């Protein structure tokens, strides 16, 4: 849902949405590795070549994508970016 819609909800509804989002994130985080590994194994079994990047490749990827992150933060601030970043840890 977009911020405008959310901001116009009554406080009780915001609480319900916030709790549901929190529960969904917790569930996904708890099952993510299992779900990801299952999907990757299915892909490999069907002939897809899966590349696990090296530490150096990850470093280069982060360097290459940093301007996009910086632009997003410039336009939108850090709150949502930090929320997503922290949820992914």
C-alpha positions as CSV (number, residue, x, y, z in Angstrom):
1,X,0.0,0.0,0.0
2,X,1.2,3.5,-0.6
3,X,2.1,6.0,2.1
4,X,-0.8,8.3,1.4
5,X,-3.3,5.5,1.9
6,X,-1.6,4.3,5.0
7,X,-1.3,7.7,6.5
8,X,-5.1,8.2,6.1
9,X,-5.9,5.0,8.0
10,X,-7.2,5.4,11.6
11,X,-4.7,4.5,14.3
12,X,-6.2,1.1,15.0
13,X,-6.0,0.1,11.4
14,X,-2.3,1.3,11.2
15,X,-1.6,-0.9,14.2
16,X,-3.2,-3.9,12.4
17,X,-1.2,-3.3,9.2
18,X,2.1,-2.7,11.2
19,X,1.6,-6.0,13.1
20,X,0.8,-7.9,10.0
21,X,3.8,-6.5,8.2
22,X,6.0,-7.4,11.2
23,X,4.6,-11.0,11.3
24,X,5.1,-11.4,7.5
25,X,8.7,-10.2,7.7
26,X,9.4,-12.5,10.7
27,X,7.9,-15.5,8.8
28,X,9.8,-14.8,5.6
29,X,13.1,-14.2,7.5
30,X,12.6,-17.5,9.4
31,X,12.0,-19.5,6.2
32,X,14.0,-17.6,3.7
33,X,17.1,-19.8,3.6
34,X,15.0,-23.0,3.3
35,X,12.8,-21.5,0.5
36,X,15.8,-20.1,-1.4
37,X,17.8,-23.3,-1.2
38,X,14.8,-25.3,-2.3
39,X,14.3,-23.1,-5.4
40,X,18.0,-23.0,-6.3
41,X,18.2,-26.8,-6.1
42,X,15.2,-27.1,-8.5
43,X,16.8,-24.6,-10.9
44,X,20.1,-26.6,-10.8
45,X,18.2,-29.9,-11.4
46,X,16.5,-28.3,-14.5
47,X,19.9,-27.4,-15.9
48,X,20.3,-23.8,-14.8
49,X,23.9,-22.8,-14.0
50,X,24.0,-20.9,-10.7
51,X,26.9,-18.6,-10.0
52,X,27.8,-17.8,-6.4
53,X,29.7,-14.5,-6.5
54,X,33.1,-14.2,-4.9
55,X,33.8,-11.7,-2.2
56,X,35.6,-9.5,-4.8
57,X,32.6,-9.7,-7.2
58,X,30.2,-8.7,-4.4
59,X,32.5,-5.8,-3.5
60,X,32.4,-4.7,-7.2
61,X,28.6,-5.1,-7.3
62,X,28.1,-3.0,-4.3
63,X,30.4,-0.3,-5.7
64,X,28.6,-0.3,-9.0
65,X,25.1,-0.1,-7.4
66,X,26.0,2.5,-4.7
67,X,25.1,5.5,-7.0
68,X,21.5,4.0,-7.4
69,X,21.2,3.7,-3.6
70,X,22.5,7.2,-3.1
71,X,20.0,8.6,-5.6
72,X,17.1,6.7,-3.9
73,X,18.1,8.0,-0.5
74,X,18.4,11.6,-1.9
75,X,14.8,11.4,-3.2
76,X,13.2,9.3,-0.5
77,X,15.3,9.7,2.7
78,X,16.9,6.9,4.7
79,X,13.9,5.6,6.7
80,X,12.6,3.0,4.3
81,X,16.1,2.1,3.0
82,X,17.3,1.4,6.5
83,X,14.1,-0.6,7.3
84,X,14.7,-2.9,4.3
85,X,18.4,-3.1,4.9
86,X,17.9,-4.1,8.6
87,X,15.1,-6.6,7.6
88,X,17.5,-8.3,5.2
89,X,20.1,-9.1,7.9
